[in-house]
Amino acid sequence: MCPPSPPLPTPYSPLPSSVTIEVAHEVLIRYWSTLRWWLEENRGRLRSQRQIEQAAQLWKHGGEQSDFLLQGVRLAEAEDIYINYTEELSFDVQRFIAACLEERQRQQLQEKRRLKQAQKAVTVISILGIAAFSFAGLAYQQSQKAQLREIQALNSLSENFLFSHKQLEALSTSVKAGQELQKMMFSSQVMYPDTTKQIKTATATTLQQAIDQTQERNRLIGHNSWVSSVSFSPDGQMLASASTDTTIKLWKRDGKLLHTLRGHSDGVNSVSFSPDGQIIASAGTDATIKLWSRDGKLLKTLSGHNDGVNSVAFSPNGQMIVSGSDDDTIKLWSRDGKLLKTLTGHSQGIDSVTFSPQGDIIASGSDDRTIKLWSLDGRLLKTLSGHTDEVLSVAWSKDGQTIASASADNTVKLWSRDGRLLNTLTGHNSDVKSVSFSPNGKIIASASVDKTIKLWSLDGQLLGTLQGHNHAVGSVSFSSDGQLLASASDDYTIRLWNFDINAPKTLFGHLDSVNSAWFNPNGNTVFSVSNDKTMKFWSLDGKLLKSIPSPINDITSISFTQDENTVATASADNTIQLRKRDGSLLHILKGHTDWIINMSFSPDAKILASASTDKTVKLWSLDGRLLNTLKGHNGWVTNVEFSPDGELLASASADNSIKLWSRDGRLLKTLNGHNASVWALTFSPDGKIIASGSQDGTVKLWSRDGRLLQNLTGHTDAVNNLSFSPDGQMIASASDDDTIKLWSVHSGMLLRTFQGHTGDVRSVNFSLDGKMIVSASQDKTVKIWRLTGIELQTLNLSQLLKRGCDRLHDYLTTNPNLNTGDRNICQ
């Protein structure tokens, strides 16, 4: 029989020296150490699954009360796991997620009920006011109150829609709230000035958030079954969609339905425009290809395949058509419908065919897991192997030098024209059904059964994820001007998306997780520190200028004085070394009895504060003397920071609290509010605001006297690092959810989410001019992001309503499911 395992250490107890792997927990994986293990496979899902299991246990032990149920983004994650990985979940966890979903539905119904009640109250009170004129004053006041409650309900409903990725519903609901508020602004300000001011701020903030987070531009509704394919016309003014309902529909760019083409006797799998935009080709499960005029007239039916046709495409000169079928063949046809050639070689059905931009090569993707390249005379030129499941889509880059393939193995692969594998893009959680290059060739869009569209750079960086479809996304197509992306889904809709891509500069060179990156004072160089035991210096264009090996092994923390003439490094032996800029040793500081996680110099460079897993903060003079030991935390002290004036010291801990101390070590205040370990801590440039980031996924802003000012929610995992912009108007947060988020300090509004890292983001810092941020990640990279186009919007309700209505124009005009009241909210 095996002996029982030793008890595991907690954040509240010392780490036994005998413990090796298990202690890698929260501290060791963040800093320099000798451990080199990482959980890579299914990292994001497994982490989410563990968190859901823990939440389910809390719910069960808490008597299954609704207070313990998940909401918002975390519930969306749980719902996805519940749908796709049910068999991996215990019965208790399944019951927990089901209870969460039921509670969400109850809250949504409650919000709608509140809204209806508020609307009824307005009507009833208005009637009563007319019927009983003597009570007109009282009735009017009650009417004003009821209208304010209605606006609050609309704001709440808008936020709920955003959490559920129903972007157009969120924006239209928020615009409706703004319009209602404007109608009653003067009278309500007179009667209820404080309440009206609060609701106005909340309404403007919600509207701003809805505008910034709404990438969906329009939703085309009309098909009665899955939409299997979508394609923009070459001039970008028309879309064609194909569906399993046996029809093709032609739409204007603004979403107006022009024609419905009927003729196929079974589902339509693919649709494509000729280069001149005058002919539309469709491929059907009925084994035929049909050619249609732009005005919807059937021109010709091409027969010859012996099974369903999955894909059809025109040659660049428009004179040939290629088709791929479940009969394992590819056929070449003339524009007038004559069969020119049949290509055989695949051992299973063909899912996708396309011509190269030069028109000299055909690429095909098959259920046999290969991509094949063919000459126009039918010769097999090359077979590309690498996918481990069916190849569902292939696409050429605009210069014809790169081929993208999408597969049921959840990946997109990029290949050179001669067949070399260039890159594998991973990130989807299910089959990737479609892939497409943007007109400028710089962006790749992929669509998946996981209900998302992902946008990638050519070097494989994830640039963004578009969410909103309710079922599998089967097709994507860019407009010719690159301004819109169309997606087709099993939810019977076509959606049009605007997207704002801010591709970062990625610095490659570190061999292990990068724990910190920052700009030098003049802003022309980036420094980075990594688990590979090096510090690297980079130019802003990504050139490695210098690499310095660590002067000591196993560094756990590093800190510089503001003039960068002195550096403190803490090591795994619980000591701190003070060194000059040239590396010469000044002093070795001994006193901590466990790991030193974080250090900070006072602004005048006279005191060094160190935070440790021994639950203390120590203050040191630069001549090496221990000045004070600050005790009070009940868990690891994870971070310590001086205020800009040097008079206040803040410490963060795994005991979920932040403590404020005077410079001489007196405890002034304890800030409670986080529900998990606090990892990130920083002061605003003017020293009036303290920001904290936690394992609970939130960022909190506090006044210097300890009042909670803002609670910023949006991250789906631990917040590791925070940085204020130099003007103090924005704050950036880095998280284990692989993203950086940018927030308005004044309103608490999320301004932008930066996606691109493929591992936990450890660090984020602004440049001194506030025009760039630099991030460091577990994925071994440093990224520089330029903050172009990000402005702090003033919460001017009239301006916001104009922007919101401009964004909604096509949706409100063409969507057939809207009632008259909703359609006219902007009139």
C-alpha positions in Angstrom: 0.0 0.0 0.0 1.3 3.5 -0.9 1.9 5.8 2.1 -0.5 8.7 2.3 0.4 11.9 0.5 1.8 14.7 2.7 -0.6 17.6 3.3 -0.4 20.3 0.6 0.8 23.8 1.6 -1.6 26.7 1.4 -1.1 30.4 0.9 -1.4 30.8 4.7 1.3 28.3 5.7 5.1 28.1 5.1 6.2 25.9 2.1 7.9 22.7 3.3 11.3 22.2 1.7 10.3 18.6 0.8 7.5 19.7 -1.5 8.6 20.0 -5.1 6.0 20.1 -7.9 2.8 20.9 -6.0 4.2 24.2 -4.7 4.5 25.6 -8.2 0.9 27.0 -7.5 0.4 30.7 -7.9 3.9 32.1 -7.0 6.3 29.8 -8.7 4.7 29.9 -12.1 4.9 33.7 -12.1 8.5 34.1 -11.4 12.0 32.8 -12.1 12.4 29.2 -10.8 14.0 25.9 -11.6 10.7 24.2 -12.3 10.0 23.8 -16.1 6.6 22.2 -16.3 3.5 23.6 -17.8 0.1 22.2 -18.4 -0.4 22.9 -22.2 -3.1 20.6 -23.5 -6.5 22.1 -23.2 -5.1 24.6 -20.7 -8.0 27.1 -21.0 -10.8 24.6 -20.8 -9.3 22.5 -18.0 -8.7 25.6 -16.0 -12.3 26.8 -16.5 -13.5 23.3 -15.7 -11.6 23.2 -12.4 -13.0 26.6 -11.4 -16.5 25.4 -12.2 -16.0 22.3 -10.1 -14.9 24.4 -7.2 -17.9 26.7 -7.6 -20.2 23.7 -7.7 -18.7 22.5 -4.4 -19.3 25.9 -2.8 -22.9 25.9 -4.1 -23.5 22.5 -2.7 -21.9 23.2 0.7 -23.8 26.6 0.8 -27.1 24.8 0.7 -27.5 25.3 -3.0 -28.4 29.0 -2.6 -28.6 31.3 -5.6 -25.9 33.5 -4.2 -23.3 30.9 -5.2 -24.5 30.6 -8.9 -22.3 31.7 -11.8 -23.2 34.8 -13.9 -22.1 36.7 -17.0 -18.9 35.5 -18.7 -18.2 32.7 -16.3 -21.6 31.3 -16.9 -21.1 31.5 -20.7 -17.9 29.4 -20.2 -19.7 26.9 -18.1 -22.6 26.7 -20.6 -20.1 26.0 -23.4 -18.4 23.2 -21.4 -21.9 21.8 -20.4 -22.9 21.6 -24.0 -19.6 20.2 -25.5 -18.1 18.2 -22.7 -21.0 16.9 -20.7 -19.6 13.4 -20.3 -16.5 14.8 -18.5 -18.6 16.5 -15.8 -19.8 14.9 -12.6 -23.5 14.7 -11.8 -23.1 17.5 -9.2 -21.4 19.8 -11.6 -24.1 19.2 -14.3 -26.8 20.0 -11.7 -24.9 23.1 -10.7 -24.6 24.4 -14.3 -28.2 23.6 -15.0 -29.2 25.6 -11.9 -27.1 28.5 -13.1 -28.8 28.5 -16.5 -32.2 28.3 -14.9 -31.4 31.3 -12.7 -30.1 33.3 -15.7 -33.4 32.6 -17.5 -35.3 33.6 -14.4 -33.4 36.9 -14.1 -33.9 37.6 -17.8 -37.6 37.0 -17.5 -37.6 39.1 -14.3 -35.9 42.0 -16.1 -38.4 41.8 -19.0 -41.3 41.6 -16.4 -39.9 44.6 -14.6 -39.7 46.5 -17.9 -43.3 45.6 -18.8 -44.5 46.5 -15.3 -42.7 49.9 -15.5 -44.2 50.5 -18.9 -47.7 49.6 -17.7 -47.1 51.8 -14.7 -46.4 54.7 -16.9 -49.5 54.1 -18.9 -51.8 53.4 -15.9 -50.5 56.4 -13.9 -50.9 58.6 -17.0 -54.6 57.5 -17.3 -55.2 58.0 -13.7 -53.7 61.5 -13.9 -56.1 62.4 -16.7 -59.1 60.8 -15.0 -58.4 62.4 -11.6 -57.2 65.8 -12.5 -57.1 66.9 -8.8 -54.3 64.3 -8.3 -52.4 65.4 -11.3 -49.4 66.5 -9.5 -49.0 63.3 -7.5 -49.8 61.2 -10.6 -47.1 63.1 -12.6 -44.5 62.5 -9.9 -45.4 58.8 -9.8 -45.2 58.7 -13.6 -41.7 60.2 -13.5 -40.6 57.6 -10.9 -42.0 54.8 -13.0 -40.2 56.0 -16.2 -36.9 56.2 -14.3 -37.5 52.6 -13.1 -38.2 51.6 -16.7 -34.9 53.2 -17.9 -33.0 51.3 -15.1 -34.6 48.1 -16.3 -33.5 48.8 -19.9 -29.9 49.5 -18.8 -29.9 46.2 -16.9 -31.3 44.3 -19.8 -28.7 45.9 -22.2 -25.9 44.7 -19.9 -27.5 41.2 -19.8 -27.6 41.1 -23.6 -23.9 42.1 -23.8 -22.9 39.3 -21.5 -24.9 36.9 -23.7 -23.1 38.2 -26.9 -26.4 39.6 -28.2 -24.8 42.8 -29.4 -27.4 44.4 -31.5 -30.1 43.7 -28.9 -27.8 45.3 -26.3 -27.2 48.4 -28.4 -30.8 48.9 -29.4 -32.0 48.4 -25.8 -29.4 50.9 -24.6 -30.4 53.4 -27.3 -34.0 53.0 -26.2 -33.1 53.8 -22.6 -31.2 56.9 -23.7 -34.1 58.1 -25.8 -36.5 57.6 -23.0 -34.2 59.5 -20.6 -33.8 62.4 -23.0 -37.6 62.8 -23.3 -38.0 63.3 -19.5 -34.7 64.9 -18.6 -35.8 68.3 -17.7 -38.8 67.4 -15.5 -37.0 64.5 -13.7 -34.0 66.7 -13.0 -36.3 69.2 -11.2 -38.1 66.5 -9.2 -35.4 63.9 -8.6 -32.0 65.6 -9.3 -29.8 63.1 -7.6 -31.6 60.0 -8.9 -31.7 61.5 -12.4 -28.0 62.3 -12.4 -27.1 58.7 -11.3 -29.4 57.2 -13.9 -28.1 59.5 -16.7 -24.5 58.5 -15.9 -25.4 54.8 -15.8 -27.4 55.1 -19.1 -24.6 56.9 -20.9 -22.0 54.5 -19.5 -24.1 51.5 -20.6 -24.6 53.0 -24.1 -20.9 53.8 -24.5 -20.1 50.2 -23.5 -22.7 48.8 -25.9 -21.3 51.0 -28.8 -17.7 50.0 -28.1 -18.5 46.3 -27.8 -20.9 45.9 -30.7 -19.0 44.5 -33.7 -22.1 42.9 -35.3 -23.4 45.4 -37.9 -26.5 43.6 -39.2 -28.3 40.3 -39.0 -29.9 38.9 -42.2 -32.9 36.7 -41.4 -35.0 34.8 -44.0 -33.7 31.3 -44.4 -35.7 28.5 -42.8 -32.8 26.2 -42.1 -29.0 26.1 -41.7 -27.1 28.7 -43.8 -24.2 26.7 -45.2 -22.4 29.3 -47.4 -22.2 33.0 -47.9 -20.3 35.1 -50.5 -19.8 38.8 -51.2 -20.1 39.9 -54.8 -16.8 41.3 -56.3 -18.0 44.8 -56.0 -19.0 44.3 -52.3 -22.6 45.5 -52.9 -24.4 42.2 -52.8 -24.3 39.0 -50.8 -25.4 35.5 -51.8 -26.3 32.9 -49.2 -27.0 29.2 -49.6 -29.1 27.1 -47.2 -30.2 23.5 -46.5 -33.7 25.0 -47.0 -32.9 24.4 -50.8 -32.7 28.1 -51.6 -30.2 30.8 -52.4 -30.9 34.3 -51.3 -29.4 37.5 -52.7 -29.1 40.5 -50.4 -28.0 44.1 -50.7 -25.0 45.1 -48.6 -27.4 46.9 -46.2 -29.3 43.7 -45.5 -32.3 44.2 -47.8 -33.5 40.9 -49.4 -33.4 41.2 -53.2 -34.2 37.7 -54.5 -34.8 34.1 -53.4 -33.5 31.6 -56.0 -35.4 28.3 -56.1 -34.5 25.3 -58.2 -32.4 22.9 -56.2 -34.3 19.8 -54.9 -32.1 19.4 -51.8 -29.9 21.5 -49.6 -27.5 24.1 -51.1 -23.9 23.7 -49.8 -21.9 26.4 -51.6 -22.4 29.7 -53.5 -19.9 31.7 -55.5 -19.9 34.9 -57.7 -18.1 35.1 -61.1 -15.3 37.6 -61.1 -17.4 40.1 -63.1 -20.3 39.6 -60.6 -22.8 38.7 -63.2 -23.2 35.0 -62.6 -23.8 33.1 -59.3 -22.9 29.4 -59.1 -24.5 27.2 -56.5 -23.7 23.6 -55.5 -26.3 21.3 -54.0 -26.8 18.0 -52.2 -28.9 17.1 -55.3 -25.6 16.5 -57.1 -26.0 19.5 -59.4 -24.4 22.9 -60.0 -26.7 25.7 -61.0 -25.8 29.0 -62.7 -28.0 32.1 -62.0 -28.0 35.6 -63.3 -27.5 38.5 -60.8 -31.3 39.2 -61.0 -32.1 35.6 -59.9 -32.9 33.9 -63.3 -31.7 30.3 -63.6 -29.3 30.1 -66.6 -28.1 26.5 -66.6 -27.9 23.3 -64.6 -24.6 21.3 -64.7 -25.1 17.6 -64.1 -22.3 15.0 -63.9 -21.5 14.3 -60.2 -22.9 11.2 -58.7 -23.3 12.5 -55.2 -23.8 15.8 -53.4 -21.7 18.8 -54.5 -20.1 20.5 -51.6 -18.1 23.4 -53.2 -18.0 25.5 -56.3 -15.7 28.3 -57.5 -15.0 30.4 -60.6 -11.5 30.8 -62.1 -10.0 34.3 -61.9 -10.8 35.0 -65.6 -14.3 33.7 -65.1 -14.1 31.2 -67.9 -14.0 28.0 -65.9 -15.9 26.6 -62.9 -14.5 23.9 -60.5 -16.7 21.7 -58.3 -15.9 19.2 -55.5 -18.2 16.4 -54.5 -18.9 13.6 -52.1 -18.4 11.2 -55.1 -14.6 11.8 -54.5 -14.1 13.7 -57.7 -13.3 17.3 -58.8 -14.8 18.5 -62.1 -13.8 21.4 -64.3 -16.5 23.0 -66.4 -16.6 25.8 -69.0 -18.6 28.9 -68.1 -21.3 27.7 -70.5 -21.6 24.4 -68.6 -19.5 22.0 -70.7 -17.6 19.4 -68.7 -13.9 19.8 -69.4 -12.1 17.4 -67.0 -12.6 15.1 -64.0 -9.8 15.0 -61.5 -9.5 11.9 -59.4 -7.1 11.2 -56.6 -8.8 11.8 -53.3 -9.9 8.7 -51.5 -12.9 10.3 -49.9 -15.4 13.2 -50.5 -14.2 16.7 -51.5 -15.4 19.5 -49.2 -13.7 22.5 -50.7 -12.2 23.6 -54.1 -10.6 26.9 -55.2 -8.5 28.4 -57.9 -5.2 30.2 -57.1 -5.3 34.0 -57.9 -3.1 33.4 -60.9 -5.6 30.7 -62.1 -3.0 28.1 -62.7 -3.5 25.8 -59.7 -6.6 24.3 -58.1 -6.5 23.5 -54.4 -8.9 20.9 -52.9 -9.6 19.8 -49.4 -11.0 16.4 -48.6 -12.5 14.1 -45.9 -9.3 12.0 -46.5 -7.5 14.6 -44.4 -5.3 15.9 -47.3 -5.1 19.0 -49.4 -4.2 18.4 -53.1 -2.8 20.8 -55.6 -3.7 20.3 -59.3 -2.7 21.8 -62.6 -5.5 22.8 -65.0 -4.9 19.8 -67.2 -5.7 17.5 -64.3 -2.2 16.6 -63.1 -1.7 16.1 -59.4 1.1 18.5 -58.4 1.4 18.0 -54.6 -0.4 16.4 -51.7 -0.3 18.3 -48.4 -0.6 16.1 -45.3 -0.7 17.2 -41.7 -4.3 17.5 -40.6 -5.6 14.7 -38.4 -9.2 15.0 -39.5 -11.3 16.1 -42.5 -10.2 19.2 -44.4 -13.4 21.3 -44.7 -12.1 24.4 -46.4 -9.2 25.8 -48.4 -8.3 29.3 -49.4 -5.5 31.1 -51.2 -3.9 34.3 -50.1 -4.4 37.2 -52.5 -0.8 37.0 -53.8 -1.2 33.2 -54.3 1.8 32.4 -52.2 0.0 30.9 -49.2 -2.8 28.4 -48.8 -4.9 28.2 -45.6 -6.8 25.0 -44.7 -9.5 24.5 -42.1 -10.1 21.1 -40.5 -12.3 19.1 -38.2 -9.1 18.7 -36.1 -9.9 22.2 -34.8 -7.0 23.9 -36.5 -6.2 26.1 -39.4 -2.9 25.4 -41.2 -0.9 27.7 -43.5 1.1 26.2 -46.3 3.5 27.7 -48.9 2.6 27.4 -52.6 5.1 24.6 -52.9 3.5 22.6 -50.1 5.6 23.4 -47.0 3.7 23.7 -43.7 4.3 27.3 -42.4 2.1 27.5 -39.3 -0.7 25.9 -37.4 -3.3 28.2 -35.9 -4.9 26.8 -32.7 -7.6 28.3 -30.7 -10.9 26.9 -31.8 -12.6 24.3 -29.6 -14.3 22.4 -32.4 -14.3 21.7 -36.2 -13.1 24.7 -38.3 -15.5 24.8 -41.2 -14.4 27.8 -43.2 -11.3 29.9 -43.8 -10.9 33.1 -45.8 -8.2 35.8 -46.5 -9.0 39.5 -46.2 -8.6 41.5 -49.5 -5.3 43.0 -48.4 -4.1 39.5 -47.5 -3.1 40.5 -43.9 -6.0 38.9 -42.0 -7.3 35.4 -42.0 -10.9 34.7 -40.8 -11.9 31.2 -39.6 -15.4 29.9 -38.7 -16.1 27.0 -36.4 -18.6 24.7 -34.9 -17.7 26.3 -31.6 -20.0 29.2 -32.7 -17.1 31.7 -33.1 -15.2 33.5 -35.8 -11.6 34.1 -35.2 -9.3 36.6 -36.8 -5.6 35.9 -37.2 -2.5 37.6 -38.6 -0.4 35.8 -41.2 2.2 35.0 -38.5 -0.5 33.1 -36.6 -1.4 35.7 -33.9 -5.0 35.6 -32.7 -6.2 39.2 -33.3 -9.8 38.9 -32.2 -12.9 36.6 -31.7 -16.3 37.4 -32.9 -19.1 35.9 -30.8 -22.9 36.1 -31.3 -24.0 33.1 -33.3 -26.1 30.6 -31.5 -24.9 27.5 -33.4 -22.1 26.4 -35.6 -20.6 28.9 -38.0 -20.1 27.3 -41.4 -18.9 30.0 -43.8 -17.1 33.4 -43.8 -16.6 36.0 -46.6 -14.9 39.4 -46.6 -16.3 42.3 -48.6 -14.0 43.6 -51.3 -13.2 46.8 -49.4 -12.3 44.8 -46.3 -14.8 46.7 -44.1 -17.3 43.9 -43.5 -17.1 40.2 -42.8 -20.1 38.0 -43.4 -20.7 34.8 -41.6 -23.3 32.1 -42.1 -24.5 29.8 -39.4 -26.7 26.8 -38.4 -28.7 29.4 -36.4 -30.4 30.3 -39.8 -28.8 33.7 -39.9 -26.1 35.6 -41.8 -24.4 38.2 -39.7 -22.3 41.2 -40.9 -19.4 42.3 -38.7 -17.3 45.4 -38.4 -13.9 44.6 -36.9 -11.2 46.8 -35.5 -7.8 45.1 -35.7 -4.9 46.4 -33.8 -2.1 44.0 -34.7 0.8 44.2 -32.2 4.5 44.0 -32.8 5.6 40.7 -31.4 9.1 40.3 -30.0 10.4 36.7 -30.3 13.6 35.5 -28.6 12.9 34.4 -25.1 13.0 30.7 -24.5 10.6 30.6 -21.6 7.8 32.5 -20.0 8.3 36.3 -19.9 7.4 37.7 -16.5 7.8 41.4 -17.0 8.3 44.0 -19.8 8.5 47.8 -19.6 9.6 50.8 -21.6 12.8 52.7 -20.7 12.2 56.4 -19.8 12.9 57.8 -23.2 10.4 55.3 -24.7 12.6 54.0 -27.5 13.6 50.7 -25.9 11.7 47.8 -24.2 13.2 45.7 -21.4 12.0 42.2 -20.7 12.8 39.6 -18.0 12.1 35.9 -18.5 12.3 32.5 -16.9 15.0 31.7 -19.4 17.3 33.6 -16.9 17.9 36.6 -19.3 17.0 40.2 -19.5 16.6 41.5 -23.1 16.6 44.9 -24.6 14.6 45.5 -27.7 14.0 48.4 -30.2 10.4 49.3 -30.9 10.5 47.6 -34.3 11.3 44.3 -32.6 15.1 44.1 -33.1 16.9 42.5 -30.2 19.6 45.0 -29.0 21.1 43.1 -26.1 20.6 40.0 -23.9 22.0 39.9 -20.4 22.2 36.7 -18.4 20.9 36.7 -14.9 23.6 37.6 -12.3 22.0 35.1 -9.9 20.0 31.9 -10.3 16.3 31.7 -9.6 15.3 35.3 -9.4 11.9 35.7 -7.8 11.5 39.5 -8.1 13.3 42.5 -9.6 12.9 46.3 -8.9 14.8 49.4 -10.1 15.1 52.8 -8.6 13.4 55.5 -10.7 16.8 56.7 -12.1 17.6 53.0 -12.8 21.0 53.4 -11.2 20.2 50.7 -8.5 18.5 47.4 -8.9 17.3 45.0 -6.3 17.0 41.3 -7.2 15.4 38.7 -4.9 16.4 35.0 -5.1 15.0 31.6 -4.1 17.4 31.6 -1.0 15.2 34.4 0.5 17.8 37.1 0.1 17.9 40.4 -1.8 20.9 41.7 -3.6 21.4 45.4 -4.2 23.5 46.1 -7.3 24.7 49.1 -9.2 23.6 49.6 -12.8 26.9 48.0 -14.0 26.1 44.9 -12.0 28.5 45.4 -9.1 27.2 44.1 -5.8 26.4 46.7 -3.1 24.7 44.7 -0.3 23.0 41.4 0.5 19.8 41.8 2.6 18.8 38.9 4.8 15.8 38.6 7.0 12.9 37.0 5.2 12.2 33.4 6.0 10.5 32.5 2.8 10.1 33.5 -0.9 10.3 37.2 -1.7 7.6 37.8 -4.3 7.7 41.5 -5.0 9.8 44.6 -4.2 9.4 48.3 -4.6 11.7 51.3 -4.1 10.4 54.5 -2.6 10.3 57.5 -5.0 13.2 59.1 -3.3 15.2 55.8 -3.5 15.9 55.8 0.2 13.8 52.8 1.2 13.2 49.3 -0.4 10.0 47.5 0.5 9.9 43.7 0.1 6.9 41.4 0.2 7.2 37.7 1.0 5.4 34.4 1.4 6.4 34.6 5.1 3.4 37.0 5.4 5.5 40.1 6.1 6.6 43.3 4.4 10.1 44.5 5.3 11.5 48.0 4.8 15.3 48.3 4.1 17.6 51.2 3.8 19.9 51.3 0.8 22.9 50.7 3.0 21.5 47.3 3.8 19.8 47.9 7.3 16.5 46.4 8.1 14.3 49.4 9.2 11.0 47.7 10.0 8.9 44.5 9.6 5.2 45.1 8.8 3.0 42.3 10.2 -0.7 41.9 9.8 -1.5 39.9 6.7 -2.7 36.3 7.2 -1.4 35.0 3.9 1.4 35.5 1.4 2.1 39.1 0.7 2.0 39.2 -3.1 2.7 42.8 -3.9 3.9 46.1 -2.4 3.9 49.6 -3.8 4.8 53.1 -2.6 2.5 56.0 -3.5 4.1 58.6 -5.8 4.7 61.0 -2.9 6.4 58.2 -0.9 4.2 58.7 2.2 2.0 55.7 1.8 2.8 52.0 1.3 0.2 49.6 0.0 0.5 45.8 0.3 -1.6 43.0 -1.3 -2.0 39.5 0.0 -3.4 36.0 -0.6 -5.6 36.7 2.4 -7.8 38.7 -0.2 -7.0 42.1 1.3 -5.0 45.3 0.7 -3.4 47.1 3.6 -2.3 50.7 3.7 0.7 51.6 5.8 2.5 54.9 6.7 6.1 55.2 5.6 7.2 54.4 9.1 5.2 51.2 9.2 2.0 52.0 11.0 -1.1 50.2 9.7 -3.6 52.8 8.5 -6.4 50.8 6.8 -7.4 47.4 5.5 -9.3 47.3 2.2 -11.6 44.3 1.9 -13.7 43.4 -1.2 -11.9 40.8 -3.3 -13.0 37.2 -3.1 -9.6 35.7 -3.8 -5.9 36.4 -3.6 -4.9 39.9 -4.7 -1.9 39.8 -7.1 -1.8 43.2 -8.7 -1.4 46.6 -7.1 -0.5 50.1 -8.3 -1.1 53.8 -7.6 -2.4 56.3 -10.1 0.1 58.9 -11.2 -1.4 61.5 -8.8 -1.5 59.0 -6.0 -5.2 59.5 -5.3 -6.3 56.1 -6.6 -5.2 52.6 -5.7 -5.9 49.8 -8.2 -5.9 46.2 -7.2 -6.3 43.0 -9.4 -7.2 39.6 -8.1 -7.5 35.9 -8.7 -11.2 36.6 -8.7 -10.9 38.2 -12.1 -11.8 41.7 -11.0 -10.0 45.0 -10.9 -11.0 47.4 -8.1 -10.2 51.1 -7.8 -10.0 52.6 -4.3 -9.6 56.1 -3.0 -6.6 56.8 -0.8 -8.9 56.7 2.3 -10.1 53.2 1.4 -13.4 53.8 -0.4 -14.3 51.5 -3.3 -14.6 53.7 -6.4 -15.0 51.2 -9.2 -15.4 47.5 -9.6 -14.2 46.5 -13.1 -15.4 43.1 -14.3 -14.7 41.4 -17.6 -11.7 39.2 -17.2 -12.4 35.5 -16.9 -9.3 34.5 -14.9 -6.8 36.0 -12.5 -5.6 39.6 -13.0 -1.8 39.6 -12.7 -0.7 43.1 -13.4 -2.0 46.7 -13.7 -0.7 49.9 -15.2 -2.1 53.4 -15.2 -1.7 55.6 -18.3 0.6 58.6 -17.6 -2.4 61.0 -17.5 -4.2 58.7 -15.1 -7.3 58.5 -17.4 -6.9 54.8 -18.3 -5.8 51.6 -16.7 -4.6 48.5 -18.4 -4.9 45.0 -16.8 -3.1 41.8 -17.7 -4.8 38.4 -17.0 -4.4 34.7 -17.1 -7.3 34.7 -19.6 -4.6 35.6 -22.2 -5.9 39.2 -22.7 -5.1 42.8 -21.8 -8.0 45.0 -21.1 -8.1 48.8 -21.2 -10.5 50.7 -19.0 -11.6 54.2 -18.3 -10.7 55.2 -14.8 -13.5 57.8 -14.5 -16.4 55.7 -15.7 -15.1 52.2 -15.2 -16.0 51.4 -18.8 -14.1 48.8 -20.8 -12.5 50.6 -23.7 -10.8 47.7 -25.5 -9.7 44.1 -25.2 -6.4 43.1 -26.7 -6.2 39.5 -27.9 -3.1 37.9 -29.3 -1.2 36.2 -26.6 -1.6 32.4 -26.4 -0.7 32.1 -22.7 -1.2 33.9 -19.4 -0.3 37.6 -19.6 2.1 38.4 -16.8 2.8 42.0 -17.2 1.5 45.2 -18.9 3.0 48.7 -18.9 2.3 52.1 -20.6 4.9 54.1 -22.5 5.6 57.5 -21.0 3.7 59.3 -23.8 0.7 56.9 -23.2 0.6 56.0 -26.9 1.8 52.4 -26.5 1.5 49.5 -24.0 3.9 46.5 -23.8 2.8 43.1 -22.5 4.7 40.0 -21.4 3.3 36.5 -21.5 3.8 32.9 -20.6 3.8 32.2 -24.4 7.5 33.4 -24.4 6.7 36.6 -26.2 6.6 40.4 -25.6 4.0 42.4 -27.6 3.9 46.2 -28.3 0.5 47.6 -28.9 -0.2 51.0 -30.4 -3.2 52.7 -28.9 -4.4 54.3 -32.1 -8.1 55.1 -32.3 -8.7 54.7 -28.6 -10.2 57.9 -27.1 -11.9 58.5 -23.9 -15.4 59.4 -24.9 -17.2 62.1 -23.0 -20.5 60.8 -21.6 -22.5 63.1 -23.8 -25.8 61.3 -24.2 -26.9 63.1 -27.4 -23.6 62.3 -29.1 -23.7 58.7 -27.9 -27.3 58.3 -29.2 -26.3 59.6 -32.6 -23.4 57.1 -32.8 -25.6 54.3 -31.6 -28.3 55.1 -34.1 -25.8 55.3 -36.9 -24.5 51.9 -36.0 -28.0 50.4 -35.8 -29.4 52.0 -39.1 -29.2 48.9 -41.3 -30.4 46.5 -38.6 -33.4 48.7 -37.7 -34.3 49.2 -41.4 -34.0 45.6 -42.7 -34.6 43.1 -39.8 -38.0 41.6 -40.3 -38.4 40.4 -36.7 -38.5 43.9 -35.1 -41.8 45.4 -34.0 -42.8 48.9 -35.1 -41.8 50.4 -31.7 -38.3 48.9 -31.8 -37.8 49.8 -35.5 -38.6 53.4 -34.8 -36.4 54.0 -31.7 -34.0 56.3 -33.7 -36.7 58.3 -35.4 
